[in-house]
Amino acid sequence: MATEENGTKVETSLMHKGRKTSWHLQQMKKKGEKIVMLGPGNLDSLFSAWADAGGADMIRFVAPGENAIDRSANLQSHLRQVRKMCPNAHLNVVCEAFTVSDNKTALETTTKLMADQADSVLIMGISNDKLLFLSDNQVPVFGHVGALSGWQTTNIGG
């Protein structure tokens, strides 16, 4: 916002930016507003930054790596890099299954991600018990409701 010589404040942009939390997404849903979510996979943080600058509400991503162990090892540093580039979007981080194998490791993994500024996590194939445990411990979990992904059916979907 700029100020003229007479002290009048002049809007220089109609755009309002601010980090979108789970609460913000819930409010958008209640109002019937469309939520723009992008899943860039393991593309670099610059791609996510473009999406953030373009107004994407939510970005779901995995860390780069050749396999689950590499992706897991890279996740926290990649998350920090993406957050620096995407200050506004809700970041939904995909957790590798072995990092959330039981309630204790699930809580340990997800709270580290929350400390590194993730807004929510995605755990494929999460059980209802684990979902309840994480939500009871204030970990926002986003996921698929009633959707079958390809790995649950065949290699080409189904």
N, C-alpha and C positions, 0 to 999 in steps of 0.2 A: 504494500500500500504506500502510495506517495502522498506527500503533503504539499499543497500549494502555498505560495507566499502568505496568503491571508489566513493560513492555518486549517483550511478545509482539507479533509482527507479524501483522496481520490483513489477509487479502486483501479488497480492496474491490471487485474485479472479476475475473472469470475470463477476461476478454478480454486477449489478448496482441497488441500491435501492433508492427510492425517493417516496414521497407521490404523488399519482395519483389524479389529479384534473379533473374536467369536461373537461377542455382544453386537457389534456393528452388523455382522452378517445376519444374525437373528432378526435384527430390526428391519433390515432390507427385506428379508423373507416375509415378515409380518405385513409390511407395506405392499407386498406383491411386486417389489422391484426385482429386476433381473440381476443375478450375481454372475459376474464374468470370472471364470476360473480357467487358468491355463496350466497345462501339464507339460512343461518343456523337456521332460525326461532328464537326461544327464547333460543337456546343453549347458553352455557356460553361463555365468552369472550376468554377462552383458545382455544375452537374450532375455533373461528375466527382468533386467533393468528396463529394457525397451517396453516390455509388457506393463511394468509398473508405471512407467511414464505415460503409457497409453491409456491408463485407467483400469487395468485389470484389478479385480477385487481380491483374488486369491490365486496363489501360485503353488502348485503341488510339484515337488521335485525329489529326485534321488541324487545321491552323490555320484561323481564319476568313478569308474573302476571297472576292471575286467570281470570281476566276480563279486559275490555277496561279501566276502571277507574284505576285499579292497574297498568296496563301496561303504561298508561299515566304518572302516578305518579312516576314510576321508570325510565322513558325514559332518562332524562338528566343525571342522575348518571350512568346509564348503558352505555350510549354513551361515557361518559368520561372514563369509565373502558375499553370499547372496543378500544377506540383510543389509550390508553396507551399500550395495547397489540398489536395493529395493526397500526404501524406508517406509513405504506406505502400504504395500500389499500384505495380505494375510498369508503367512508362509506355512504351508502344510507339508510336513516332512515325512517321507516314506521310510519306515523302519524295516530293516532286514529281519526276517522271522527269528533267526537264532539270537538276536539281541533282545528279544522280548519273550523268551521261551517260557518263563514262569513269572509269577507276579513280582517277585523281588527284582529280577533283572529287568523286567518291563518298567517298573517304577524308576529304577536306577537310570536306565537308558533315556526314558522320556523326560525325566526331570533335568538331566544334563542338557537335553535339546531345548527345553523351555528356558534354562539359564542362558543358553546361547541365542535367545530371541526367536525361537520357533513359536508360532502361534497355536499350532495343533499338530497332531501326528496322524499318520495313516498306518494301520497295522492290518495287513491282508490276512484274512482267516481268523480274526480275533474271536475268542470265545465270549459268550455273554458274561461269564464270571470275571474274566480279565477286564472286560470293558467296564463292568461295575466297579471293580477294584480301582482301576485307573481314574474313573470319574469321581469316585469317593475321595481320591487323593488329588483332586483338582487338576487333572491332566485332560485337556480337551482332545478328544479323539474324533476325527472325521473319517468316514468310510463309506462304503457302498451299502445301501440298504436294498435287499432284494435283487441285486444284480449279480450275474455270474460272469466272472472274467474268464478269458480263454484258458488259463491254467487250471481252472476248476472243471473244464469240460474236455476240450480237445485242443491241440496246438493251433487250430484255426478258429477257435471260438465255438459258440454253439448254444 
